[in-house]
Every structure is written in structure tokens, then in C-alpha cells.
Amino acid sequence: MGRALAGVAVFAILTAGCSASPDESQSKPGGRAFTVAAAGDVLIHPELVQQAAQDAKRTGKGSAGLDFGPLMAGVQPVISKADLGICHMETPVGRPRGPFEGYPEFLVPPQILTTLKDVGYDTCSTASNHTFDHGLKGVRRTLDTMDRVGLGHSGSARTPEEAEKINIRDVKGVKVAHLSYSWESFLNPTPRKERWAFNRIDTENVKQAEARARKQGAEVVILSVHWGLEHYNEPSIPQLQLAERITKETGINLVIGHHAHVVQPIQKLNGTWVAYSLGNQVARHSSPTGLTEEGAIGWFEFRETDSGWDVDARYRTTLVDVPPEAEPGEELPDDAVEDHRLVDVRQMLDEPGGLSADRLARYRLAADRTRGFLFNRGAPGGDGLAELSLED
């Protein structure tokens, strides 16, 4: 997960492709439409496993003593409203009762996959620098579990035959393909004989995968890409170069980025929306920075036009509330955060209830800072990036 490794790896793979601009197209009479909600990294650190154990005791729900439902419930109204929900599952999963591991070789509870399905996600990208943390066995267990809970997946494979398949879903009568690519970890590289099990960022591979998707009837192709440098709110030069090539050389309709663990801009580039990094969807780093707890849900509205697909972009700010670490005997404020919770920031600001000024100030900071990072490459202007209202 080191910044230097990420930078070297991404520089080594400047890659591929995108779509014609629909900016001046007119809506097609009777044309189809659908919405996509996408978010950043799902990274289950040990503190979140402990939280799920505490919540299971309270709720009596979950499985094998873990309930991730309360942790994730805050985003359910947004994710479940979309016609297609796309998550990024950063790590392999273990067995329901463990053992589990944190950084650097993650092995997380499979119960999180059930919760992702429950809050409204339909499919997940699985290509990341942690995909092979526990080898092919970990890849297979993860995909087997996703199949059992009803989550689609793209980015890794259990067999060479599966590696050639394209994840295509019917979304309100539109065939939508989802591709997933990543730079590869130097810590746990894929063995040469199993290189088919993991999608590495490569221009030609992306182009070929899109061509296979189109041949199989895909009308829209969405690319998830694991790239960039950790903890930087601006995309790196290799990210910008890769985004330029993707949006010029392929017909991909939307690019969703992750890996930075902080929010980076959303930009309309050569007519195609690129979300460089949506931050963390849910995580609890050992040293929270404030920025690593802030994230964004990207919301994309596709409308069929005479010349292709027109896409409008919206966003919704999220925040992982982290309980303060109290010293023995220390008294905390009455409304201090007690549990790790993923919250919808706009909902908290619109319906504050009895929250203190300090709590509301934290949510306003997340909203203002996220908006600033997302807008930092000019998307508000004529491109129209704006905050999502659930009343729309």
C-alpha cells in the first residue's frame, strides 16, 4: 500500500481508452435511462470487525457473531435508490469465524459481502493491490461468497475460462458491462502460472475487454480502476495520462477510480466522466487523518440520445464516524461518537436532531472539503457536477 510502490507501478502501465462526447446530443424520444451509484474502497480494518461483534450482541442479527448492518446502514437510502450499485471490494474474505487479518495482508469477514448486498450494491470490482493477499485460494473463496450472496464481480477470476468472461448486467433493459483493473502489489504478486486470475492495468487488455463486451451486446461499459497515490487529494501525473488515453482511445462510458483512500476530483474529460478517487466507502485506518474517513458516492444518470449516451454526474458526501479514544476515567461529551458508523453527511446536516455544534461542524467540514476536492478540476461549470438530492 506504500505511496512509492503505487507511483512506480502506475508509471509502468500508462493505459487506455473512452467514448465519443454526447454533449450536444438530444434526448431520444422514448429513450431508455438508468442510474448508477458507485463508491470507493471497502476496507475492513480490525476495529470495524470489533464494531460488528459489538453490534451483533446488541441486534442479535448477523452471522457467526458479526453484524455489519448498523455500520453500513447510513448509505442504504442512496445506494438502494440506484438502478445499479457498484462497490469496490478491496480485499479477500476469510471464513465466517476467522481468523481475520488486517494490513498488510488482509483477510476480512465474509459477512461484509452480505451487508453490501443488503444496502443495495449489485456488483463489485475486485481488482486491487490486495486481491492476491492470500493467493488463489483467497480469490476463489471471495468470489464463491459473492456468488452465494448474489453480488456480481469483475477484476479477478477462479479459472482461466472465467477470466475471459465479461460481467454484463441488464439494467432497466440496457446491457451494462463492468470491467475492473488494477496495478499489482509488489508484496503479493500473482504467480506467473496464475496471471489470468487478476486484471492488471494495460491499455491493450482494456481495449480487448471492451471489444469483447461490445461483441456480447454491451451498450454501456463502465471501468473501475485501482490507481494513483495513497493519501493525495490530487490525481497523479500517471492517473491523468491514463485518464486521457482511456477517454480518447476507447468507448468506455464511465471511469470509477479508487485506491487513494481520500477524495480526488470528478472531471469530464473528452466527453466522459472520470472519478479519479471516491475515497473510502468504509474504512478505519490505524491512524485516522480525517480525510481517510471522508468519501463520496458518485451518482451517474444515463440517458439514451440519438448519438449514444448522455451522462449527468452527482455526488453524495459520506463520513465514517470514529469514536474518540478515551483515557481511563475520562468523561466524554454527552453526544460524543460512540460507535463506528458510515453516515450520509447531507442527511445529518438536513436532519440534525439534537446534535451538538461540534458534531455539526465536523459534518460541515466533510461536506465543504469533499466538495472542494471533487470540484478541483472544473467539473461544476458547464459540466454540471452537483450534489445529489434524494428528492430528485
Secondary structure, DSSP 8 states (H G I E B T S, - for coil): --HHHHHHHHHTT---------TT--B-TT--EEEEEEEEEE---HHHHHHHHHHHHHHS-SBTTB--HHHHGGGHHHHTTSSEEEEEE-S-B--TT---B-TTS-BB-THHHHHHHHHT--EEE--STTTTTTHHHHHHHHHHHHHHHT-EEESB-SSHHHHT--EEEEETTEEEEEEEEE---SSS---GGGGGGB-B--HHHHHHHHHHHHHTT-SEEEEEEE-S-TT-SS--HHHHHHHHHHHHHS---EEEEESSSSB--EEEETTEEEES-BBEEE---SS--STTTEEEEEEEEEEEETTEEEEEEEEEEEEEE------TT----TT---S-EEEEHHHHHHS-TT--HHHHHHHHHHHHHHHHHHTTTS-STTT--EE--TT-
